Amino acid sequence: MLTSPSNLTSPLVRPSRLNGGIVTRLSVIDKERGPELPAAELFKTGIVLMGFLAPEDFHGFMPSQAWSLGGLILGVSVDEEQGVVERAVVMEGLYFIFLLMKQEKDFRSGVFEIQYSGIPLCDLVIFSTVSSGLHLAPDFAHVTQLHPPPSPIADNTNSSWQLDAPVLGMMLNVTIIMPFLIRPMDELGELISLVDMLVTIAQPPGNQRVQKNIESIVPSSGVKISLSLTQDDLPNAFTYADLIWAVGKISRANDDIGAKGQALRGQMYLYNVYQGEVTLVPSISSPSTSPLIEASVNASTGTAKARKRWSMA
């Protein structure tokens, strides 16, 4: 049974994303960087991983482990004495790293130390299975193979995309809702918005009924993602686990119906009953300022140059 590290309280104290709060006490230190990675594929792998982690207890603890998909490996390495790290730290930290990569336009593999109020919690490691190019990357004893969403039913004539999950009773229908955008949305902005939404909806218990609309604008993404629920008194409880399943599959539509950069609507059904929709549309009010602050930190022993730390502005 996993237990809480002795130097931490559980759960970590910070504002809830669902109540409009942001994470202001996490920081990322750039420990080592390696070869360039394909940005869109990296973010899509992150979405699949978020969908894999999100149904679990957000404030539960996990040991060192790694996940693989499409030639990329994403892993968490925890100090042997500490043993475990909170799942929330892994998910928030990975989102933080993606935000950093997009802001700096630097999509190299790397080892990133995640700190909370200056306390090191874990390293997040991202690299290619072909060649990591990283000296500090650990040898993971266990690597879980992730699986992308299954092939959907696509109808390109109507710019629609449908995916069924009979076991869950879920059905997702994605359509392009603004086919004539003068300036397409940034694909990475769309993907990181989905990552942000997955971290947000991972916080409540998976079996809790979704009872509120959610809206999110990731700084500098140019994308607004919104969840709107039907106001009808429905017989079946639409839970956060159902919502996680739906949001985690939307990015697949980018490739299958040529929807990269397009505004999307994902209509969600539970046992053939309409539950609501998730939309990704251009954001007019998205902040243009950088969400992250960069600062140098002292070089560690044996390190030739000072590392960099990023924290939320």
KEDRENLUM-812610 format. One line per 4 residues: number of its first residue (from 0); for each residue x, y negated, z negated of C-alpha. Coordinates in steps of 0.001 Angstrom, whole numbers, plus 500000, padded with zeros to 6 digits. Layout:
BEGIN
NUM	X Y Z; ...
This chain:
BEGIN
0	500000 500000 500000; 501394 496599 500973; 501788 494070 498201; 502358 490330 498114
4	505989 489123 498058; 506868 487892 494577; 507754 484347 495701; 504404 483684 497388
8	500814 483309 496337; 498088 484966 498364; 496329 483642 500273; 498474 480708 501374
12	496881 477418 500416; 496107 475247 503424; 493084 473645 505119; 490786 475946 507055
16	490787 475535 510818; 487030 476118 510795; 486609 473057 508603; 488681 470857 510876
20	491962 471309 509009; 495381 471731 510624; 498463 473566 509494; 500874 470916 508245
24	503253 472901 506040; 504518 475437 508573; 507751 474774 510430; 509743 476657 513059
28	513526 476861 513242; 515099 477727 516569; 517722 480334 515561; 518705 481725 518967
32	517531 481469 522559; 518015 483848 525479; 516963 484233 529135; 513932 482503 530672
36	510584 484336 530495; 507522 484000 532784; 505430 481446 530878; 501921 482472 531966
40	502610 486181 531412; 504074 485414 527989; 501002 483425 526920; 498660 486127 528260
44	500582 488746 526282; 500157 486498 523254; 496391 486401 523828; 496223 490204 523965
48	498284 490409 520761; 496084 487823 519038; 493010 489841 520040; 494695 492927 518556
52	495556 491217 515244; 492508 488977 514826; 489971 491622 513689; 492235 492537 510750
56	492292 490719 507403; 493688 487242 508205; 495258 487001 504745; 496376 490622 504564
60	500047 491581 504640; 502048 493406 507290; 505614 494795 507546; 508173 494286 510306
64	506847 495571 513624; 506675 494778 517321; 504266 494979 520259; 504947 495478 523953
68	503021 494617 527113; 504091 494141 530725; 507831 494105 530087; 507657 491698 527129
72	508140 492411 523434; 506794 490224 520630; 507866 491185 517129; 507897 490084 513508
76	510943 490751 511353; 510651 490439 507577; 513508 490357 505083; 514038 493832 503599
80	513673 492581 500025; 510454 490709 500810; 509042 493646 502775; 505859 492072 504135
84	504454 488813 505467; 500932 487456 505636; 499177 488112 508937; 498090 484457 509010
88	501751 483400 509133; 502413 485638 512143; 499398 484348 514073; 499870 480685 513178
92	503621 481002 513794; 503181 482515 517243; 500724 479764 518179; 503243 477224 516884
96	506011 478728 519067; 503806 478658 522186; 502961 475028 521454; 506667 474299 521079
100	507572 476085 524310; 504931 474181 526260; 505928 470829 524754; 509649 471359 525444
104	509030 473107 528798; 511407 475771 527500; 510142 479337 527881; 513307 481204 526984
108	513275 484304 524823; 514291 483657 521266; 514433 484336 517552; 512353 481830 515577
112	512347 481508 511807; 508939 480625 510348; 508999 478593 507139; 506229 477482 504815
116	507055 474403 502738; 510723 475142 503406; 510504 478795 502310; 511610 481295 505016
120	508847 483845 505545; 509818 485826 508638; 511417 485749 512066; 509260 485971 515175
124	511139 487507 518093; 510187 487235 521772; 512171 488885 524542; 512112 490932 527743
128	512395 494708 527724; 514883 494437 530608; 517441 492437 528667; 516857 490610 525400
132	520014 488526 525604; 519636 487994 521855; 522309 488888 519299; 520014 488273 516309
136	517088 490371 517561; 516512 493369 515250; 516066 496948 516378; 512368 497557 515749
140	511647 501046 514458; 508089 500931 515757; 506829 499209 518912; 503081 499355 519593
144	502063 499423 523256; 499307 496871 523903; 496749 497313 526671; 495335 494511 528853
148	491562 494162 529310; 490105 496832 531639; 489163 495963 535193; 485850 494108 535294
152	483031 493984 537819; 483937 491004 539996; 481688 489197 542461; 483918 486712 544231
156	481071 485335 546358; 479440 483911 543246; 482733 483176 541458; 481581 485434 538631
160	483262 488114 536560; 481585 490639 534286; 483028 492938 531656; 481025 495466 529642
164	481920 497213 526387; 479053 499701 525836; 480532 501057 522594; 480451 497559 521084
168	477178 496631 522756; 478963 493599 524226; 478877 492082 527709; 480796 489028 528911
172	479959 487167 532111; 482481 484493 533210; 481707 481937 535930; 483469 478894 537385
176	481360 475869 536454; 483318 473000 538049; 484577 474415 541373; 485547 471019 542813
180	487816 469561 540151; 489953 466789 541672; 492818 467776 539404; 492832 471416 538196
184	493466 472012 534529; 496896 473150 533404; 496863 476964 533332; 499128 477047 530280
188	496819 474511 528636; 493924 476919 529167; 495872 479877 527801; 497179 478118 524700
192	493640 476861 524006; 492464 480479 523958; 495317 481379 521585; 494278 478498 519314
196	490627 479615 519320; 491602 483210 518497; 493610 482057 515470; 490654 479931 514387
200	488030 482673 514592; 490361 485242 512994; 490013 483550 509606; 486546 484799 508514
204	485930 488537 507911; 485242 490329 511202; 481829 491541 510016; 480652 488032 509073
208	477916 486592 511271; 478882 483617 513428; 476610 480772 512404; 478300 477585 513580
212	479504 476055 516821; 483254 475509 517179; 485173 473026 519313; 488933 472745 519719
216	491309 470489 521646; 494948 471538 521522; 497115 468383 521624; 498471 467599 525106
220	496726 470630 526661; 494143 468656 528646; 491618 471388 527814; 488628 471475 525493
224	487329 474870 524414; 483893 475080 522839; 481721 477790 521325; 477984 477149 521517
228	475552 479609 519961; 471901 480070 520756; 469584 478674 518111; 467175 481588 518403
232	466603 483890 515429; 468203 486995 516919; 467643 490546 515645; 471294 491593 516014
236	474095 489960 514028; 476689 488444 516372; 479879 488705 514313; 483340 487172 514497
240	484641 490564 515665; 482270 490329 518651; 483425 486779 519351; 487103 487804 519137
244	486458 490511 521725; 484868 488013 524130; 487400 485182 523752; 490289 487619 524098
248	489051 488736 527516; 488390 485363 529198; 491961 484830 530417; 491649 487899 532657
252	489210 485930 534826; 492009 483536 535821; 493543 486234 538007; 490480 488222 539027
256	488320 485429 540463; 491016 482893 541313; 490021 480719 538380; 493433 479314 537444
260	492976 475704 536421; 489196 475894 536815; 486556 475083 534223; 484981 478298 532952
264	481845 479412 531134; 481824 482770 529378; 478288 483898 528510; 478132 486466 525736
268	475492 489172 525331; 475008 491646 522501; 472797 494618 523393; 471564 492643 526432
272	470498 489683 524246; 472112 486323 525056; 474173 485077 522085; 475870 481936 523354
276	478786 480824 525474; 482428 479800 525392; 483452 477009 527780; 486822 475691 528870
280	486586 472241 530465; 488934 469286 531055; 489432 467142 527981; 489208 463394 528438
284	490153 462614 524857; 493019 465083 524451; 495859 463361 522557; 498819 462535 524785
288	501290 462269 521924; 503486 465161 520886; 501949 467327 518132; 505382 468435 516919
292	508232 466584 515230; 511799 467685 515908; 514582 467461 513325; 518063 468931 512977
296	518881 471265 510116; 522260 472258 508740; 524121 474905 510667; 524121 478274 508960
300	527348 480063 508143; 529069 481229 511296; 526824 479103 513527; 528689 476701 515795
304	525965 474075 516092; 523085 472723 514103; 519739 474344 514668; 516472 472510 515197
308	513337 472531 513080; 509888 471608 514374; 506926 470772 512186; 503439 469439 512773
312	503212 465661 513177
